[in-house]
Amino acid sequence: MKYMTEFRNFAAAQALSRELHSLCTGIKEIKIMEVCGGHTAAIFKYGLRDLLPPNIRLMSGPGCPVCVTSNSFLDYAMALSREPDVIIASFGDLLRVPGSHSTLLAEKSKGGDIRICYSSLDALELARKNPSKKIVFLGIGFETTAPTVAAAIKRAEAEGLKNFLVLSAFKTMPEAMKALLQSGELALNAFICPGHVSVVTGLRIYDFIARDFKTPCVVTGFEPLDLLQAILMIVRQLKDGRSTVENQYTRAALPLGNPAAQALLNEIFAPSDVEWRGLGVIPGSGLGISDAYQAFDAQKVIPLQLEPAREQPGCICGSIMRGVKVPTECKLFAKACNPENPKGSCMVSDEGNCATYYKYARNSRTTVIENEAGTS
């Protein structure tokens, strides 16, 4: 399967659907959580729920980097933007996420020097061109994006760019998955594991989930047939009484991942306690800048004292991130909160659960793959 259309073949999707229906006959409800916003978007875009047996329940988890970023991080970034010698460099979607009292976009309109960039290398270039300013790059995301920022820090050190700083809210997925299982809120049966993260980390990071919690894990790609095949692999594990880590995404994710990226992460970052929206502080789930590179840590270089963060009234993004609620259960959804006027983080990013529901599901507007050419 070399071409995208082959990953969207309707006949193949129907065959997988039939096999799933056959396997699931007479068994109880199976709760499967996808912990990647890209998977959630694909599931709704291609109408995959319509192809599943009624006793398979897909649940969306904390896999959107923008969504899980805490208000305390956003408040700190906004406070930094008010410092006269600071330029904030950020990915664009983060600018619209409401913090406790404001947004980065609102701070920009008030005169804060906040620049949209497409990579940490753009922020490095800002540091070169503005030697009298401190350039603070807002580092959010998971193991997928963190290596690129680690490389930027290493290059800044090599070039002697002392005005390049990173405010890190990088997170790692396995400890969050563990926290979800330990909470007892969901009674999950299995995880669809994030493909892009696993390309960097490899598969071993999920071993303890399968071993200690008896919860099957399948690393999965992002096309319709990827997801249907992954769900089939999970159901087979459950039927056989197995709990292992399997790799559906073999075309991209290798068992050992990317050793060079892992070495860079281990050099620049160190495990830290970090706050997740909806999950609170999860010990060891963050990537803080290591002591050897603390000269690039914005919180060390520019320490600030802030009031405690607060959530937006009525917003249930935290519960949505845990899979306890779905967007349509929020009183603000599609009313006071919409993509043009988001009240919570889940409505901002294309990977956000609320944004996905708004686009594809609020009026039951799902699209099943229609033909072998991949038209939808």
C-alpha positions in Angstrom: 0.0 0.0 0.0 2.0 2.9 -1.3 -0.6 5.5 -2.2 -3.0 7.4 0.0 -6.1 6.2 -1.9 -5.3 2.7 -1.0 -5.5 3.6 2.7 -9.1 4.9 1.9 -10.4 1.9 -0.1 -14.1 1.5 0.7 -14.2 -2.2 -0.1 -11.3 -2.8 2.2 -13.0 -0.7 4.9 -16.2 -2.7 4.5 -14.3 -6.0 4.8 -12.7 -4.8 8.1 -16.1 -3.7 9.3 -17.7 -7.0 8.6 -14.9 -8.8 10.4 -15.3 -6.5 13.4 -19.1 -7.1 13.5 -18.5 -10.9 13.4 -15.9 -10.8 16.2 -17.9 -8.6 18.4 -21.2 -10.6 18.3 -22.4 -11.4 21.8 -19.6 -9.6 23.7 -20.0 -6.7 26.2 -19.1 -3.1 25.5 -15.5 -2.4 24.6 -14.1 1.0 25.5 -11.2 2.1 23.4 -9.5 5.5 23.9 -7.5 7.2 21.2 -5.0 9.5 22.8 -4.2 11.6 19.8 -6.3 14.4 18.4 -5.2 13.5 14.9 -6.9 10.1 15.4 -10.1 11.7 16.7 -10.3 14.0 13.7 -9.8 11.1 11.3 -12.4 9.0 13.0 -15.0 11.7 12.6 -13.9 12.9 9.2 -14.2 9.5 7.6 -17.3 8.4 9.6 -15.6 5.4 11.0 -18.0 5.1 14.0 -20.7 4.2 11.4 -18.7 1.2 10.4 -18.2 -0.2 13.9 -20.3 -2.6 15.9 -22.5 -0.9 18.4 -20.7 -2.4 21.3 -17.4 -0.7 20.4 -17.2 2.7 22.1 -14.5 5.0 21.0 -13.4 7.7 23.5 -11.2 10.7 22.9 -8.4 11.4 25.3 -5.8 14.1 26.1 -3.9 14.0 22.8 -4.2 17.6 21.5 -1.1 19.6 22.5 -2.9 22.9 22.6 -5.9 21.5 24.5 -3.9 20.0 27.4 -1.7 23.1 27.9 -2.7 24.6 31.3 -3.9 28.1 32.0 -1.0 28.5 34.4 1.4 28.1 31.4 -0.7 30.5 29.3 -0.8 33.1 32.1 3.0 32.9 32.4 3.4 33.4 28.7 1.1 36.4 28.7 2.9 37.9 31.7 6.2 37.5 29.8 4.7 39.3 26.8 4.2 42.4 29.0 7.9 42.6 29.8 9.5 45.4 27.8 12.5 43.4 26.6 10.7 40.2 25.6 9.4 38.9 22.2 7.1 35.9 22.4 7.4 33.4 19.6 4.6 30.9 19.3 2.7 28.6 17.0 -0.4 30.4 15.7 -3.2 28.3 17.3 -1.9 28.9 20.8 -2.6 32.6 20.5 -6.4 32.1 20.6 -6.5 29.8 23.7 -8.1 31.6 26.6 -6.0 31.7 29.8 -7.3 32.9 33.1 -8.1 36.4 32.1 -6.9 37.0 28.5 -5.4 35.4 25.4 -2.1 35.9 23.7 -4.0 37.4 20.8 -5.6 40.0 23.1 -2.2 40.8 24.6 -0.8 41.3 21.1 -3.5 43.8 20.3 -2.6 45.7 23.5 1.0 46.1 22.3 2.7 42.8 23.3 5.4 41.8 20.9 4.1 38.3 20.0 5.2 36.7 16.8 3.7 33.7 15.0 6.3 31.2 13.9 6.2 27.9 12.2 9.1 26.3 13.9 11.6 26.9 16.7 14.2 27.8 13.9 12.0 30.9 13.2 12.5 31.8 16.8 16.2 31.3 16.5 16.3 33.7 13.6 14.4 36.3 15.7 17.1 35.9 18.4 19.8 36.6 15.8 18.0 39.7 14.4 17.0 41.1 17.9 20.1 40.8 20.1 18.8 43.4 22.6 15.6 41.4 23.2 14.9 38.1 24.9 13.1 35.8 22.5 10.9 33.3 24.4 9.7 30.4 22.3 6.5 28.7 23.7 7.3 25.0 23.8 4.2 22.9 23.8 3.4 19.4 22.5 4.6 15.9 23.0 7.7 13.8 22.0 6.9 14.6 18.4 7.8 18.3 18.5 10.2 18.4 21.5 13.2 17.1 19.6 13.0 20.0 17.2 13.1 22.5 20.1 16.0 20.5 21.7 17.9 20.9 18.4 17.2 24.7 18.4 18.5 25.0 22.0 21.6 23.1 21.0 22.2 25.3 18.0 21.6 28.4 20.1 24.3 27.3 22.5 26.7 26.6 19.6 26.1 30.1 18.2 26.3 31.8 21.6 22.7 33.1 21.3 22.1 33.9 25.0 18.8 35.7 24.2 17.0 32.6 23.0 14.8 31.1 25.7 12.2 28.4 25.8 9.1 28.3 28.1 8.6 24.5 28.2 5.3 22.8 28.7 6.3 19.6 26.8 4.6 16.5 27.9 5.1 12.7 27.5 2.1 10.5 26.9 2.7 7.3 28.9 2.3 8.8 32.3 -1.0 10.5 31.3 -2.3 7.1 30.0 -1.3 5.6 33.4 -3.2 8.5 35.2 -6.3 7.8 33.2 -6.2 4.1 34.1 -5.6 4.8 37.8 -8.4 7.3 38.0 -11.0 4.6 37.7 -13.3 7.0 35.9 -13.5 5.2 32.6 -12.9 1.5 32.8 -11.0 1.5 29.6 -10.3 -1.7 27.8 -7.6 -0.6 25.3 -5.6 2.3 23.9 -5.1 3.4 20.3 -1.6 4.9 20.7 -0.3 8.0 18.9 1.6 7.3 15.7 3.7 10.4 15.4 4.9 10.1 19.1 5.8 6.5 18.5 7.9 7.3 15.5 10.2 9.1 17.9 9.9 7.0 21.0 9.4 3.5 19.7 7.0 1.0 21.2 8.6 0.2 24.5 7.2 3.2 26.3 3.8 1.5 26.4 5.0 -1.9 27.7 4.1 -1.2 31.3 0.5 -0.2 30.2 0.0 -3.7 28.7 1.9 -5.5 31.4 0.9 -3.8 34.6 -2.6 -2.7 33.7 -3.5 -5.6 31.3 -4.6 -3.0 28.7 -3.9 -3.7 25.1 -2.1 -1.0 23.1 -1.9 -0.6 19.3 0.3 2.1 17.7 -1.7 3.4 14.8 -1.5 5.5 11.6 -4.0 8.2 10.6 -5.8 6.9 7.6 -9.3 5.2 7.8 -7.9 1.7 7.1 -5.2 2.3 9.7 -7.7 2.9 12.4 -10.1 0.1 11.4 -7.2 -2.3 11.4 -6.0 -1.1 14.7 -9.4 -1.6 16.3 -9.6 -5.1 14.8 -6.1 -5.9 16.3 -7.4 -4.7 19.7 -10.6 -6.8 19.5 -8.5 -9.8 18.7 -6.3 -9.2 21.7 -9.3 -8.9 24.0 -10.9 -12.0 22.5 -7.7 -14.0 23.0 -7.2 -12.7 26.5 -3.9 -11.0 25.6 -2.5 -7.6 26.6 0.4 -6.6 24.4 1.8 -3.7 22.5 1.3 -4.1 18.8 2.3 -1.9 15.9 -0.2 -1.3 13.1 1.9 1.7 11.9 4.8 -0.3 10.7 5.5 1.9 7.6 6.6 4.7 9.9 7.0 3.6 13.6 9.9 1.3 14.3 10.1 -0.8 17.5 13.0 1.3 18.8 11.9 4.6 17.4 14.4 7.2 16.5 17.5 6.8 18.6 19.0 10.2 17.5 15.9 12.1 18.5 15.8 10.2 21.8 19.4 11.1 22.6 18.8 14.7 21.9 15.7 14.7 24.2 17.7 13.1 26.9 20.5 15.6 26.6 18.4 18.8 26.6 15.4 17.9 28.7 14.8 16.0 32.0 11.6 14.5 33.4 9.5 17.0 35.3 6.2 17.3 37.0 3.8 19.2 34.7 0.2 20.3 34.7 -2.2 18.9 32.2 -5.6 20.5 31.6 -8.2 18.3 33.3 -5.7 15.9 34.8 -3.8 18.2 37.1 -0.1 17.8 37.8 1.2 14.4 36.7 4.6 13.5 38.2 7.3 12.8 35.7 5.1 13.5 32.6 6.8 16.7 31.5 10.1 17.6 29.8 11.7 20.4 31.7 14.9 21.9 30.5 17.8 20.1 32.1 20.2 21.9 34.5 23.0 21.8 31.9 20.9 24.0 29.7 19.1 26.1 32.3 20.5 29.3 30.6 17.8 28.7 28.0 15.0 28.1 30.5 12.6 31.1 30.4 11.3 30.4 33.9 14.8 30.4 35.3 16.0 33.5 33.4 12.8 35.5 33.9 11.1 34.4 37.1 7.7 35.8 37.7 5.1 35.6 40.5 1.6 35.1 39.3 -1.9 34.7 40.9 -3.3 31.2 40.8 -4.8 30.3 37.4 -8.5 29.8 37.0 -10.7 28.1 34.4 -13.2 29.8 32.1 -16.7 29.7 33.7 -18.8 27.0 32.2 -16.1 25.4 30.2 -15.7 21.6 30.6 -12.6 21.1 28.5 -10.9 19.4 31.5 -13.6 16.7 31.6 -13.5 16.3 27.9 -9.7 15.8 28.0 -10.2 12.9 30.5 -12.8 11.3 28.3 -15.4 11.7 31.0 -17.6 14.1 28.9 -18.1 14.7 25.2 -18.3 18.2 23.7 -22.1 18.1 23.2 -22.5 17.8 27.0 -21.1 21.3 27.4 -23.7 24.1 27.7 -21.4 26.4 25.8 -20.8 24.1 22.9 -21.8 25.6 19.5 -23.5 28.5 21.3 -21.3 30.8 23.3 -18.3 28.7 22.3 -17.5 28.1 18.6 -14.3 28.2 16.5 -14.7 31.9 15.9 -15.1 32.7 19.6 -13.6 29.8 21.6 -14.2 29.8 25.3 -12.0 26.8 25.9 -8.9 25.2 24.5 -10.7 22.2 22.9 -12.4 24.5 20.4 -9.2 26.1 19.1 -6.9 23.6 17.5 -7.9 21.4 14.6 -7.0 18.5 16.8 -9.3 19.7 19.6 -12.2 17.4 20.5 -14.7 20.3 20.5 -13.4 21.7 17.2 -13.7 18.2 15.7 -17.3 17.7 17.0 -18.3 21.2 15.8 -17.0 20.5 12.3 -18.2 16.9 11.8 -20.7 15.8 14.5 -22.8 18.5 15.9 -25.4 17.9 13.2 -24.4 14.2 12.7 -22.4 15.3 9.7 -20.0 12.4 9.3 -18.6 11.2 6.0 -18.0 7.6 5.3 -15.4 6.8 2.6 -17.4 6.6 -0.6 -15.3 4.8 -3.1 -12.0 3.2 -3.9 -10.6 6.5 -5.2 -10.8 7.9 -1.7 -13.4 10.6 -2.4 -15.3 11.8 0.7 
